[in-house]
Amino acid sequence: MSTETRSDARKPIRVADGDELRDVLDSHDTVLVEFYTKGCALCQAIEPVLGNVARETGVTVAMANPGDDVRLIDEWNVSSAPTLVLVVDGEEVARLAEGFQGGDDIEAFLDEHLDLD
């Protein structure tokens, strides 16, 4: 496997709707889901941070825009963007909905709720 292929595997996965999100959740034990909105400056700023977090921690990152599938708003109780939801074995275990977060803050959030060592 080339280095480029390995690093691509750690990029956030953009999902088009709730069905694609469910597919990602079903195929990965641990997923950090970012709910974002189009035109949200904080959401755009956090995207490269999430890519770095995925590479550093090995945690799968999925990105979903509830505006593309409004069912996600109620299903995931999304009231602000960006909202980060940590899902383990298909169940939400933690949520971070406090605006932009830096990589250290997101990694600390993951460390608090996962055994990454």
Biopython code that builds the backbone (N, CA, C, O; Angstrom):
import numpy as np
from Bio.PDB.StructureBuilder import StructureBuilder

atoms = [
    (1, "MET", "N", (0.848, -1.171, 0.000)),
    (1, "MET", "CA", (0.000, 0.000, 0.000)),
    (1, "MET", "C", (0.893, 1.233, 0.000)),
    (1, "MET", "O", (1.854, 1.307, 0.765)),
    (2, "SER", "N", (0.583, 2.186, -0.842)),
    (2, "SER", "CA", (1.403, 3.397, -0.912)),
    (2, "SER", "C", (1.097, 4.309, 0.259)),
    (2, "SER", "O", (0.044, 4.199, 0.886)),
    (3, "THR", "N", (2.025, 5.210, 0.549)),
    (3, "THR", "CA", (1.817, 6.179, 1.621)),
    (3, "THR", "C", (0.583, 7.020, 1.343)),
    (3, "THR", "O", (-0.195, 7.308, 2.252)),
    (4, "GLU", "N", (0.402, 7.417, 0.079)),
    (4, "GLU", "CA", (-0.741, 8.241, -0.268)),
    (4, "GLU", "C", (-2.048, 7.509, 0.035)),
    (4, "GLU", "O", (-2.995, 8.111, 0.541)),
    (5, "THR", "N", (-2.098, 6.231, -0.270)),
    (5, "THR", "CA", (-3.306, 5.455, -0.014)),
    (5, "THR", "C", (-3.569, 5.354, 1.485)),
    (5, "THR", "O", (-4.712, 5.486, 1.923)),
    (6, "ARG", "N", (-2.526, 5.122, 2.270)),
    (6, "ARG", "CA", (-2.705, 5.048, 3.725)),
    (6, "ARG", "C", (-3.220, 6.375, 4.267)),
    (6, "ARG", "O", (-4.155, 6.388, 5.067)),
    (7, "SER", "N", (-2.625, 7.494, 3.845)),
    (7, "SER", "CA", (-3.062, 8.784, 4.383)),
    (7, "SER", "C", (-4.476, 9.098, 3.912)),
    (7, "SER", "O", (-5.240, 9.713, 4.656)),
    (8, "ASP", "N", (-4.851, 8.690, 2.685)),
    (8, "ASP", "CA", (-6.206, 8.920, 2.217)),
    (8, "ASP", "C", (-7.212, 8.181, 3.090)),
    (8, "ASP", "O", (-8.329, 8.656, 3.295)),
    (9, "ALA", "N", (-6.814, 7.017, 3.605)),
    (9, "ALA", "CA", (-7.715, 6.229, 4.434)),
    (9, "ALA", "C", (-8.035, 6.946, 5.741)),
    (9, "ALA", "O", (-9.016, 6.608, 6.402)),
    (10, "ARG", "N", (-7.244, 7.905, 6.115)),
    (10, "ARG", "CA", (-7.458, 8.624, 7.371)),
    (10, "ARG", "C", (-8.077, 9.998, 7.157)),
    (10, "ARG", "O", (-8.138, 10.803, 8.086)),
    (11, "LYS", "N", (-8.534, 10.269, 5.947)),
    (11, "LYS", "CA", (-9.245, 11.520, 5.698)),
    (11, "LYS", "C", (-10.676, 11.363, 6.174)),
    (11, "LYS", "O", (-11.219, 10.259, 6.147)),
    (12, "PRO", "N", (-11.299, 12.460, 6.614)),
    (12, "PRO", "CA", (-12.717, 12.377, 6.967)),
    (12, "PRO", "C", (-13.551, 11.867, 5.797)),
    (12, "PRO", "O", (-13.272, 12.174, 4.638)),
    (13, "ILE", "N", (-14.564, 11.093, 6.114)),
    (13, "ILE", "CA", (-15.471, 10.526, 5.122)),
    (13, "ILE", "C", (-16.703, 11.419, 5.052)),
    (13, "ILE", "O", (-17.413, 11.576, 6.045)),
    (14, "ARG", "N", (-16.959, 12.002, 3.892)),
    (14, "ARG", "CA", (-18.176, 12.804, 3.711)),
    (14, "ARG", "C", (-19.322, 11.873, 3.344)),
    (14, "ARG", "O", (-19.212, 11.062, 2.423)),
    (15, "VAL", "N", (-20.419, 12.000, 4.074)),
    (15, "VAL", "CA", (-21.595, 11.195, 3.773)),
    (15, "VAL", "C", (-22.701, 12.107, 3.241)),
    (15, "VAL", "O", (-22.830, 13.255, 3.665)),
    (16, "ALA", "N", (-23.488, 11.585, 2.318)),
    (16, "ALA", "CA", (-24.518, 12.387, 1.665)),
    (16, "ALA", "C", (-25.826, 12.424, 2.453)),
    (16, "ALA", "O", (-26.605, 13.370, 2.339)),
    (17, "ASP", "N", (-26.058, 11.373, 3.260)),
    (17, "ASP", "CA", (-27.340, 11.304, 3.963)),
    (17, "ASP", "C", (-27.232, 10.329, 5.136)),
    (17, "ASP", "O", (-26.173, 9.761, 5.401)),
    (18, "GLY", "N", (-28.350, 10.156, 5.824)),
    (18, "GLY", "CA", (-28.378, 9.277, 6.979)),
    (18, "GLY", "C", (-28.072, 7.825, 6.653)),
    (18, "GLY", "O", (-27.498, 7.112, 7.476)),
    (19, "ASP", "N", (-28.450, 7.381, 5.458)),
    (19, "ASP", "CA", (-28.171, 5.997, 5.073)),
    (19, "ASP", "C", (-26.668, 5.770, 4.932)),
    (19, "ASP", "O", (-26.146, 4.754, 5.390)),
    (20, "GLU", "N", (-25.975, 6.712, 4.300)),
    (20, "GLU", "CA", (-24.520, 6.588, 4.170)),
    (20, "GLU", "C", (-23.847, 6.682, 5.536)),
    (20, "GLU", "O", (-22.868, 5.981, 5.793)),
    (21, "LEU", "N", (-24.364, 7.546, 6.415)),
    (21, "LEU", "CA", (-23.797, 7.645, 7.761)),
    (21, "LEU", "C", (-23.967, 6.318, 8.490)),
    (21, "LEU", "O", (-23.042, 5.852, 9.154)),
    (22, "ARG", "N", (-25.138, 5.713, 8.370)),
    (22, "ARG", "CA", (-25.380, 4.422, 9.033)),
    (22, "ARG", "C", (-24.418, 3.358, 8.490)),
    (22, "ARG", "O", (-23.937, 2.515, 9.248)),
    (23, "ASP", "N", (-24.136, 3.395, 7.185)),
    (23, "ASP", "CA", (-23.184, 2.447, 6.595)),
    (23, "ASP", "C", (-21.795, 2.617, 7.215)),
    (23, "ASP", "O", (-21.122, 1.632, 7.518)),
    (24, "VAL", "N", (-21.365, 3.878, 7.402)),
    (24, "VAL", "CA", (-20.055, 4.133, 8.017)),
    (24, "VAL", "C", (-20.064, 3.633, 9.457)),
    (24, "VAL", "O", (-19.114, 2.982, 9.892)),
    (25, "LEU", "N", (-21.122, 3.930, 10.195)),
    (25, "LEU", "CA", (-21.205, 3.508, 11.594)),
    (25, "LEU", "C", (-21.240, 1.983, 11.712)),
    (25, "LEU", "O", (-20.682, 1.414, 12.650)),
    (26, "ASP", "N", (-21.897, 1.331, 10.756)),
    (26, "ASP", "CA", (-21.982, -0.132, 10.780)),
    (26, "ASP", "C", (-20.646, -0.790, 10.440)),
    (26, "ASP", "O", (-20.394, -1.924, 10.849)),
    (27, "SER", "N", (-19.793, -0.095, 9.698)),
    (27, "SER", "CA", (-18.544, -0.715, 9.251)),
    (27, "SER", "C", (-17.320, -0.291, 10.067)),
    (27, "SER", "O", (-16.209, -0.736, 9.779)),
    (28, "HIS", "N", (-17.506, 0.559, 11.077)),
    (28, "HIS", "CA", (-16.403, 0.986, 11.945)),
    (28, "HIS", "C", (-16.869, 0.941, 13.396)),
    (28, "HIS", "O", (-17.981, 1.365, 13.711)),
    (29, "ASP", "N", (-16.018, 0.426, 14.273)),
    (29, "ASP", "CA", (-16.377, 0.334, 15.692)),
    (29, "ASP", "C", (-16.498, 1.707, 16.339)),
    (29, "ASP", "O", (-17.405, 1.951, 17.135)),
    (30, "THR", "N", (-15.571, 2.605, 15.986)),
    (30, "THR", "CA", (-15.526, 3.929, 16.608)),
    (30, "THR", "C", (-15.497, 4.982, 15.518)),
    (30, "THR", "O", (-14.656, 4.939, 14.620)),
    (31, "VAL", "N", (-16.434, 5.940, 15.601)),
    (31, "VAL", "CA", (-16.528, 7.002, 14.602)),
    (31, "VAL", "C", (-16.784, 8.326, 15.312)),
    (31, "VAL", "O", (-17.641, 8.421, 16.190)),
    (32, "LEU", "N", (-16.030, 9.338, 14.919)),
    (32, "LEU", "CA", (-16.303, 10.701, 15.353)),
    (32, "LEU", "C", (-17.060, 11.365, 14.209)),
    (32, "LEU", "O", (-16.519, 11.539, 13.117)),
    (33, "VAL", "N", (-18.309, 11.734, 14.463)),
    (33, "VAL", "CA", (-19.156, 12.326, 13.428)),
    (33, "VAL", "C", (-19.200, 13.834, 13.632)),
    (33, "VAL", "O", (-19.499, 14.320, 14.723)),
    (34, "GLU", "N", (-18.898, 14.566, 12.564)),
    (34, "GLU", "CA", (-19.073, 16.017, 12.595)),
    (34, "GLU", "C", (-20.332, 16.343, 11.811)),
    (34, "GLU", "O", (-20.462, 15.989, 10.639)),
    (35, "PHE", "N", (-21.251, 17.022, 12.473)),
    (35, "PHE", "CA", (-22.413, 17.577, 11.789)),
    (35, "PHE", "C", (-22.085, 19.026, 11.487)),
    (35, "PHE", "O", (-21.789, 19.810, 12.388)),
    (36, "TYR", "N", (-22.139, 19.373, 10.206)),
    (36, "TYR", "CA", (-21.742, 20.710, 9.765)),
    (36, "TYR", "C", (-22.828, 21.292, 8.876)),
    (36, "TYR", "O", (-23.756, 20.591, 8.473)),
    (37, "THR", "N", (-22.709, 22.568, 8.577)),
    (37, "THR", "CA", (-23.618, 23.196, 7.633)),
    (37, "THR", "C", (-22.814, 23.921, 6.568)),
    (37, "THR", "O", (-21.709, 24.402, 6.820)),
    (38, "LYS", "N", (-23.380, 23.990, 5.396)),
    (38, "LYS", "CA", (-22.748, 24.680, 4.280)),
    (38, "LYS", "C", (-22.635, 26.167, 4.622)),
    (38, "LYS", "O", (-23.587, 26.776, 5.109)),
    (39, "GLY", "N", (-21.483, 26.728, 4.366)),
    (39, "GLY", "CA", (-21.269, 28.147, 4.623)),
    (39, "GLY", "C", (-20.862, 28.469, 6.054)),
    (39, "GLY", "O", (-20.642, 29.637, 6.376)),
    (40, "CYS", "N", (-20.759, 27.484, 6.906)),
    (40, "CYS", "CA", (-20.356, 27.692, 8.306)),
    (40, "CYS", "C", (-18.835, 27.814, 8.363)),
    (40, "CYS", "O", (-18.115, 26.856, 8.081)),
    (41, "ALA", "N", (-18.355, 29.000, 8.729)),
    (41, "ALA", "CA", (-16.905, 29.241, 8.777)),
    (41, "ALA", "C", (-16.220, 28.344, 9.806)),
    (41, "ALA", "O", (-15.128, 27.835, 9.553)),
    (42, "LEU", "N", (-16.851, 28.150, 10.959)),
    (42, "LEU", "CA", (-16.254, 27.278, 11.985)),
    (42, "LEU", "C", (-16.167, 25.839, 11.491)),
    (42, "LEU", "O", (-15.199, 25.132, 11.774)),
    (43, "CYS", "N", (-17.185, 25.414, 10.751)),
    (43, "CYS", "CA", (-17.199, 24.054, 10.210)),
    (43, "CYS", "C", (-16.073, 23.882, 9.188)),
    (43, "CYS", "O", (-15.401, 22.851, 9.170)),
    (44, "GLN", "N", (-15.873, 24.876, 8.352)),
    (44, "GLN", "CA", (-14.801, 24.812, 7.364)),
    (44, "GLN", "C", (-13.443, 24.802, 8.047)),
    (44, "GLN", "O", (-12.533, 24.096, 7.613)),
    (45, "ALA", "N", (-13.301, 25.579, 9.111)),
    (45, "ALA", "CA", (-12.022, 25.666, 9.817)),
    (45, "ALA", "C", (-11.685, 24.372, 10.546)),
    (45, "ALA", "O", (-10.510, 24.032, 10.682)),
    (46, "ILE", "N", (-12.687, 23.650, 11.012)),
    (46, "ILE", "CA", (-12.431, 22.439, 11.788)),
    (46, "ILE", "C", (-12.127, 21.232, 10.890)),
    (46, "ILE", "O", (-11.568, 20.244, 11.367)),
    (47, "GLU", "N", (-12.482, 21.293, 9.609)),
    (47, "GLU", "CA", (-12.280, 20.142, 8.721)),
    (47, "GLU", "C", (-10.826, 19.667, 8.667)),
    (47, "GLU", "O", (-10.583, 18.475, 8.851)),
    (48, "PRO", "N", (-9.835, 20.561, 8.420)),
    (48, "PRO", "CA", (-8.452, 20.057, 8.406)),
    (48, "PRO", "C", (-7.994, 19.559, 9.774)),
    (48, "PRO", "O", (-7.161, 18.657, 9.861)),
    (49, "VAL", "N", (-8.531, 20.141, 10.830)),
    (49, "VAL", "CA", (-8.207, 19.688, 12.189)),
    (49, "VAL", "C", (-8.683, 18.247, 12.360)),
    (49, "VAL", "O", (-7.969, 17.417, 12.922)),
    (50, "LEU", "N", (-9.884, 17.953, 11.877)),
    (50, "LEU", "CA", (-10.422, 16.598, 11.988)),
    (50, "LEU", "C", (-9.591, 15.600, 11.186)),
    (50, "LEU", "O", (-9.420, 14.455, 11.606)),
    (51, "GLY", "N", (-9.075, 16.027, 10.034)),
    (51, "GLY", "CA", (-8.192, 15.164, 9.255)),
    (51, "GLY", "C", (-6.944, 14.821, 10.041)),
    (51, "GLY", "O", (-6.505, 13.671, 10.045)),
    (52, "ASN", "N", (-6.366, 15.815, 10.708)),
    (52, "ASN", "CA", (-5.178, 15.574, 11.534)),
    (52, "ASN", "C", (-5.509, 14.653, 12.705)),
    (52, "ASN", "O", (-4.736, 13.749, 13.023)),
    (53, "VAL", "N", (-6.642, 14.876, 13.339)),
    (53, "VAL", "CA", (-7.057, 14.029, 14.461)),
    (53, "VAL", "C", (-7.230, 12.585, 13.994)),
    (53, "VAL", "O", (-6.813, 11.656, 14.686)),
    (54, "ALA", "N", (-7.840, 12.392, 12.829)),
    (54, "ALA", "CA", (-8.030, 11.028, 12.300)),
    (54, "ALA", "C", (-6.685, 10.353, 12.087)),
    (54, "ALA", "O", (-6.514, 9.184, 12.431)),
    (55, "ARG", "N", (-5.729, 11.083, 11.522)),
    (55, "ARG", "CA", (-4.405, 10.493, 11.281)),
    (55, "ARG", "C", (-3.666, 10.222, 12.589)),
    (55, "ARG", "O", (-2.999, 9.195, 12.714)),
    (56, "GLU", "N", (-3.771, 11.115, 13.553)),
    (56, "GLU", "CA", (-3.048, 10.971, 14.820)),
    (56, "GLU", "C", (-3.629, 9.868, 15.703)),
    (56, "GLU", "O", (-2.885, 9.158, 16.379)),
    (57, "THR", "N", (-4.940, 9.724, 15.700)),
    (57, "THR", "CA", (-5.589, 8.805, 16.634)),
    (57, "THR", "C", (-6.029, 7.492, 16.004)),
    (57, "THR", "O", (-6.215, 6.499, 16.708)),
    (58, "GLY", "N", (-6.197, 7.477, 14.685)),
    (58, "GLY", "CA", (-6.728, 6.293, 14.017)),
    (58, "GLY", "C", (-8.231, 6.179, 14.100)),
    (58, "GLY", "O", (-8.799, 5.202, 13.612)),
    (59, "VAL", "N", (-8.894, 7.156, 14.707)),
    (59, "VAL", "CA", (-10.350, 7.153, 14.814)),
    (59, "VAL", "C", (-10.940, 7.595, 13.473)),
    (59, "VAL", "O", (-10.497, 8.584, 12.890)),
    (60, "THR", "N", (-11.929, 6.866, 12.993)),
    (60, "THR", "CA", (-12.616, 7.222, 11.755)),
    (60, "THR", "C", (-13.437, 8.483, 11.987)),
    (60, "THR", "O", (-14.138, 8.599, 12.992)),
    (61, "VAL", "N", (-13.349, 9.428, 11.052)),
    (61, "VAL", "CA", (-14.119, 10.666, 11.127)),
    (61, "VAL", "C", (-15.089, 10.699, 9.955)),
    (61, "VAL", "O", (-14.693, 10.511, 8.805)),
    (62, "ALA", "N", (-16.358, 10.937, 10.253)),
    (62, "ALA", "CA", (-17.382, 11.089, 9.216)),
    (62, "ALA", "C", (-17.961, 12.493, 9.317)),
    (62, "ALA", "O", (-18.102, 13.040, 10.410)),
    (63, "MET", "N", (-18.292, 13.067, 8.169)),
    (63, "MET", "CA", (-18.849, 14.416, 8.123)),
    (63, "MET", "C", (-20.213, 14.359, 7.447)),
    (63, "MET", "O", (-20.351, 13.825, 6.346)),
    (64, "ALA", "N", (-21.228, 14.920, 8.124)),
    (64, "ALA", "CA", (-22.580, 14.895, 7.591)),
    (64, "ALA", "C", (-23.195, 16.284, 7.682)),
    (64, "ALA", "O", (-23.068, 16.964, 8.700)),
    (65, "ASN", "N", (-23.859, 16.697, 6.615)),
    (65, "ASN", "CA", (-24.566, 17.973, 6.596)),
    (65, "ASN", "C", (-26.056, 17.687, 6.767)),
    (65, "ASN", "O", (-26.694, 17.189, 5.840)),
    (66, "PRO", "N", (-26.622, 17.995, 7.943)),
    (66, "PRO", "CA", (-28.044, 17.724, 8.153)),
    (66, "PRO", "C", (-28.944, 18.484, 7.182)),
    (66, "PRO", "O", (-30.104, 18.114, 7.001)),
    (67, "GLY", "N", (-28.426, 19.537, 6.559)),
    (67, "GLY", "CA", (-29.209, 20.245, 5.557)),
    (67, "GLY", "C", (-29.462, 19.403, 4.321)),
    (67, "GLY", "O", (-30.415, 19.650, 3.582)),
    (68, "ASP", "N", (-28.606, 18.401, 4.092)),
    (68, "ASP", "CA", (-28.779, 17.494, 2.953)),
    (68, "ASP", "C", (-29.748, 16.361, 3.273)),
    (68, "ASP", "O", (-30.282, 15.726, 2.364)),
    (69, "ASP", "N", (-29.977, 16.106, 4.551)),
    (69, "ASP", "CA", (-30.910, 15.064, 4.992)),
    (69, "ASP", "C", (-31.461, 15.508, 6.340)),
    (69, "ASP", "O", (-30.882, 15.204, 7.383)),
    (70, "VAL", "N", (-32.575, 16.224, 6.317)),
    (70, "VAL", "CA", (-33.098, 16.841, 7.541)),
    (70, "VAL", "C", (-33.497, 15.834, 8.609)),
    (70, "VAL", "O", (-33.671, 16.204, 9.770)),
    (71, "ARG", "N", (-33.646, 14.561, 8.232)),
    (71, "ARG", "CA", (-33.927, 13.528, 9.248)),
    (71, "ARG", "C", (-32.814, 13.468, 10.292)),
    (71, "ARG", "O", (-33.053, 13.114, 11.447)),
    (72, "LEU", "N", (-31.588, 13.821, 9.874)),
    (72, "LEU", "CA", (-30.444, 13.766, 10.787)),
    (72, "LEU", "C", (-30.592, 14.734, 11.956)),
    (72, "LEU", "O", (-30.090, 14.465, 13.048)),
    (73, "ILE", "N", (-31.272, 15.853, 11.740)),
    (73, "ILE", "CA", (-31.423, 16.866, 12.791)),
    (73, "ILE", "C", (-32.124, 16.271, 14.000)),
    (73, "ILE", "O", (-31.646, 16.405, 15.126)),
    (74, "ASP", "N", (-33.258, 15.614, 13.771)),
    (74, "ASP", "CA", (-33.999, 15.002, 14.879)),
    (74, "ASP", "C", (-33.345, 13.718, 15.366)),
    (74, "ASP", "O", (-33.251, 13.473, 16.569)),
    (75, "GLU", "N", (-32.898, 12.907, 14.425)),
    (75, "GLU", "CA", (-32.308, 11.615, 14.791)),
    (75, "GLU", "C", (-31.099, 11.789, 15.706)),
    (75, "GLU", "O", (-30.903, 11.018, 16.646)),
    (76, "TRP", "N", (-30.284, 12.819, 15.417)),
    (76, "TRP", "CA", (-29.055, 13.042, 16.182)),
    (76, "TRP", "C", (-29.150, 14.256, 17.096)),
    (76, "TRP", "O", (-28.154, 14.630, 17.715)),
    (77, "ASN", "N", (-30.313, 14.876, 17.199)),
    (77, "ASN", "CA", (-30.528, 16.020, 18.081)),
    (77, "ASN", "C", (-29.471, 17.107, 17.839)),
    (77, "ASN", "O", (-28.812, 17.571, 18.769)),
    (78, "VAL", "N", (-29.327, 17.498, 16.574)),
    (78, "VAL", "CA", (-28.349, 18.510, 16.193)),
    (78, "VAL", "C", (-28.998, 19.887, 16.291)),
    (78, "VAL", "O", (-29.985, 20.167, 15.611)),
    (79, "SER", "N", (-28.439, 20.738, 17.138)),
    (79, "SER", "CA", (-28.998, 22.078, 17.300)),
    (79, "SER", "C", (-27.993, 23.177, 16.979)),
    (79, "SER", "O", (-28.351, 24.355, 16.964)),
    (80, "SER", "N", (-26.735, 22.807, 16.723)),
    (80, "SER", "CA", (-25.728, 23.797, 16.366)),
    (80, "SER", "C", (-24.668, 23.125, 15.503)),
    (80, "SER", "O", (-24.556, 21.900, 15.450)),
    (81, "ALA", "N", (-23.897, 23.971, 14.830)),
    (81, "ALA", "CA", (-22.825, 23.440, 13.985)),
    (81, "ALA", "C", (-21.561, 24.249, 14.255)),
    (81, "ALA", "O", (-21.625, 25.469, 14.408)),
    (82, "PRO", "N", (-20.431, 23.586, 14.315)),
    (82, "PRO", "CA", (-20.260, 22.146, 14.204)),
    (82, "PRO", "C", (-20.611, 21.430, 15.505)),
    (82, "PRO", "O", (-20.392, 21.950, 16.599)),
    (83, "THR", "N", (-21.148, 20.251, 15.362)),
    (83, "THR", "CA", (-21.398, 19.351, 16.489)),
    (83, "THR", "C", (-20.609, 18.080, 16.231)),
    (83, "THR", "O", (-20.704, 17.490, 15.154)),
    (84, "LEU", "N", (-19.831, 17.660, 17.216)),
    (84, "LEU", "CA", (-19.060, 16.421, 17.132)),
    (84, "LEU", "C", (-19.714, 15.378, 18.031)),
    (84, "LEU", "O", (-19.977, 15.632, 19.206)),
    (85, "VAL", "N", (-19.973, 14.206, 17.465)),
    (85, "VAL", "CA", (-20.602, 13.124, 18.215)),
    (85, "VAL", "C", (-19.695, 11.901, 18.108)),
    (85, "VAL", "O", (-19.362, 11.458, 17.009)),
    (86, "LEU", "N", (-19.303, 11.366, 19.250)),
    (86, "LEU", "CA", (-18.483, 10.164, 19.292)),
    (86, "LEU", "C", (-19.407, 8.957, 19.394)),
    (86, "LEU", "O", (-20.214, 8.852, 20.317)),
    (87, "VAL", "N", (-19.276, 8.043, 18.425)),
    (87, "VAL", "CA", (-20.135, 6.866, 18.347)),
    (87, "VAL", "C", (-19.257, 5.619, 18.463)),
    (87, "VAL", "O", (-18.301, 5.448, 17.706)),
    (88, "VAL", "N", (-19.592, 4.755, 19.415)),
    (88, "VAL", "CA", (-18.879, 3.492, 19.607)),
    (88, "VAL", "C", (-19.904, 2.367, 19.493)),
    (88, "VAL", "O", (-20.926, 2.364, 20.180)),
    (89, "ASP", "N", (-19.611, 1.423, 18.622)),
    (89, "ASP", "CA", (-20.504, 0.286, 18.383)),
    (89, "ASP", "C", (-21.933, 0.748, 18.086)),
    (89, "ASP", "O", (-22.903, 0.154, 18.559)),
    (90, "GLY", "N", (-22.042, 1.822, 17.292)),
    (90, "GLY", "CA", (-23.343, 2.309, 16.848)),
    (90, "GLY", "C", (-24.091, 3.176, 17.832)),
    (90, "GLY", "O", (-25.180, 3.656, 17.521)),
    (91, "GLU", "N", (-23.529, 3.391, 19.023)),
    (91, "GLU", "CA", (-24.216, 4.177, 20.051)),
    (91, "GLU", "C", (-23.428, 5.440, 20.385)),
    (91, "GLU", "O", (-22.202, 5.407, 20.487)),
    (92, "GLU", "N", (-24.141, 6.552, 20.555)),
    (92, "GLU", "CA", (-23.492, 7.795, 20.964)),
    (92, "GLU", "C", (-22.959, 7.646, 22.378)),
    (92, "GLU", "O", (-23.688, 7.231, 23.280)),
    (93, "VAL", "N", (-21.677, 7.985, 22.578)),
    (93, "VAL", "CA", (-21.099, 7.930, 23.920)),
    (93, "VAL", "C", (-20.714, 9.312, 24.441)),
    (93, "VAL", "O", (-20.568, 9.498, 25.649)),
    (94, "ALA", "N", (-20.551, 10.276, 23.547)),
    (94, "ALA", "CA", (-20.194, 11.624, 23.985)),
    (94, "ALA", "C", (-20.471, 12.607, 22.860)),
    (94, "ALA", "O", (-20.563, 12.236, 21.690)),
    (95, "ARG", "N", (-20.601, 13.881, 23.250)),
    (95, "ARG", "CA", (-20.927, 14.939, 22.296)),
    (95, "ARG", "C", (-20.152, 16.194, 22.663)),
    (95, "ARG", "O", (-19.972, 16.514, 23.838)),
    (96, "LEU", "N", (-19.700, 16.890, 21.641)),
    (96, "LEU", "CA", (-18.971, 18.147, 21.810)),
    (96, "LEU", "C", (-19.593, 19.147, 20.848)),
    (96, "LEU", "O", (-19.398, 19.056, 19.636)),
    (97, "ALA", "N", (-20.342, 20.104, 21.391)),
    (97, "ALA", "CA", (-21.056, 21.075, 20.559)),
    (97, "ALA", "C", (-20.776, 22.484, 21.062)),
    (97, "ALA", "O", (-21.688, 23.243, 21.389)),
    (98, "GLU", "N", (-19.501, 22.808, 21.114)),
    (98, "GLU", "CA", (-19.093, 24.094, 21.679)),
    (98, "GLU", "C", (-18.328, 24.924, 20.661)),
    (98, "GLU", "O", (-17.374, 25.617, 21.016)),
    (99, "GLY", "N", (-18.740, 24.860, 19.390)),
    (99, "GLY", "CA", (-18.078, 25.639, 18.358)),
    (99, "GLY", "C", (-16.760, 25.021, 17.935)),
    (99, "GLY", "O", (-16.545, 23.818, 18.083)),
    (100, "PHE", "N", (-15.874, 25.866, 17.404)),
    (100, "PHE", "CA", (-14.587, 25.382, 16.909)),
    (100, "PHE", "C", (-13.763, 24.788, 18.044)),
    (100, "PHE", "O", (-13.697, 25.342, 19.141)),
    (101, "GLN", "N", (-13.137, 23.653, 17.758)),
    (101, "GLN", "CA", (-12.239, 23.002, 18.707)),
    (101, "GLN", "C", (-10.925, 22.732, 17.991)),
    (101, "GLN", "O", (-10.919, 22.311, 16.834)),
    (102, "GLY", "N", (-9.829, 22.969, 18.668)),
    (102, "GLY", "CA", (-8.523, 22.662, 18.102)),
    (102, "GLY", "C", (-8.224, 21.178, 18.226)),
    (102, "GLY", "O", (-8.926, 20.446, 18.923)),
    (103, "GLY", "N", (-7.174, 20.744, 17.544)),
    (103, "GLY", "CA", (-6.804, 19.339, 17.551)),
    (103, "GLY", "C", (-6.535, 18.794, 18.939)),
    (103, "GLY", "O", (-6.957, 17.683, 19.261)),
    (104, "ASP", "N", (-5.827, 19.572, 19.781)),
    (104, "ASP", "CA", (-5.533, 19.106, 21.141)),
    (104, "ASP", "C", (-6.815, 18.910, 21.940)),
    (104, "ASP", "O", (-6.934, 17.956, 22.708)),
    (105, "ASP", "N", (-7.782, 19.824, 21.756)),
    (105, "ASP", "CA", (-9.051, 19.714, 22.477)),
    (105, "ASP", "C", (-9.839, 18.492, 22.023)),
    (105, "ASP", "O", (-10.435, 17.790, 22.839)),
    (106, "ILE", "N", (-9.839, 18.244, 20.717)),
    (106, "ILE", "CA", (-10.581, 17.087, 20.202)),
    (106, "ILE", "C", (-9.901, 15.794, 20.641)),
    (106, "ILE", "O", (-10.577, 14.837, 21.017)),
    (107, "GLU", "N", (-8.568, 15.758, 20.599)),
    (107, "GLU", "CA", (-7.866, 14.559, 21.056)),
    (107, "GLU", "C", (-8.095, 14.334, 22.546)),
    (107, "GLU", "O", (-8.240, 13.188, 22.972)),
    (108, "ALA", "N", (-8.132, 15.398, 23.351)),
    (108, "ALA", "CA", (-8.422, 15.260, 24.783)),
    (108, "ALA", "C", (-9.836, 14.719, 24.991)),
    (108, "ALA", "O", (-10.063, 13.886, 25.868)),
    (109, "PHE", "N", (-10.780, 15.192, 24.186)),
    (109, "PHE", "CA", (-12.156, 14.701, 24.226)),
    (109, "PHE", "C", (-12.192, 13.201, 23.929)),
    (109, "PHE", "O", (-12.863, 12.440, 24.626)),
    (110, "LEU", "N", (-11.464, 12.782, 22.890)),
    (110, "LEU", "CA", (-11.410, 11.358, 22.546)),
    (110, "LEU", "C", (-10.728, 10.556, 23.645)),
    (110, "LEU", "O", (-11.198, 9.478, 24.009)),
    (111, "ASP", "N", (-9.618, 11.076, 24.179)),
    (111, "ASP", "CA", (-8.906, 10.386, 25.264)),
    (111, "ASP", "C", (-9.808, 10.179, 26.473)),
    (111, "ASP", "O", (-9.751, 9.146, 27.139)),
    (112, "GLU", "N", (-10.640, 11.180, 26.744)),
    (112, "GLU", "CA", (-11.541, 11.112, 27.906)),
    (112, "GLU", "C", (-12.551, 9.977, 27.764)),
    (112, "GLU", "O", (-12.951, 9.368, 28.756)),
    (113, "HIS", "N", (-12.963, 9.693, 26.523)),
    (113, "HIS", "CA", (-14.044, 8.734, 26.303)),
    (113, "HIS", "C", (-13.609, 7.417, 25.668)),
    (113, "HIS", "O", (-14.405, 6.485, 25.551)),
    (114, "LEU", "N", (-12.337, 7.343, 25.258)),
    (114, "LEU", "CA", (-11.833, 6.115, 24.630)),
    (114, "LEU", "C", (-10.505, 5.727, 25.266)),
    (114, "LEU", "O", (-9.820, 6.559, 25.861)),
    (115, "ASP", "N", (-10.157, 4.471, 25.134)),
    (115, "ASP", "CA", (-8.831, 4.016, 25.552)),
    (115, "ASP", "C", (-7.967, 3.951, 24.303)),
    (115, "ASP", "O", (-7.908, 2.919, 23.635)),
    (116, "LEU", "N", (-7.290, 5.064, 23.985)),
    (116, "LEU", "CA", (-6.514, 5.138, 22.747)),
    (116, "LEU", "C", (-5.086, 4.623, 22.893)),
    (116, "LEU", "O", (-4.342, 4.598, 21.912)),
    (117, "ASP", "N", (-4.698, 4.224, 24.068)),
    (117, "ASP", "CA", (-3.321, 3.751, 24.264)),
    (117, "ASP", "C", (-3.157, 2.307, 23.886)),
    (117, "ASP", "O", (-2.059, 1.761, 23.994)),
]
sb = StructureBuilder()
sb.init_structure("model")
sb.init_model(0)
sb.init_chain("A")
sb.init_seg("    ")
for serial, (resi, resn, name, xyz) in enumerate(atoms, 1):
    if name == "N":
        sb.init_residue(resn, " ", resi, " ")
    sb.init_atom(name, np.array(xyz, "f"), 0.0, 1.0, " ", f" {name:<3s}", serial, name[0])
structure = sb.get_structure()
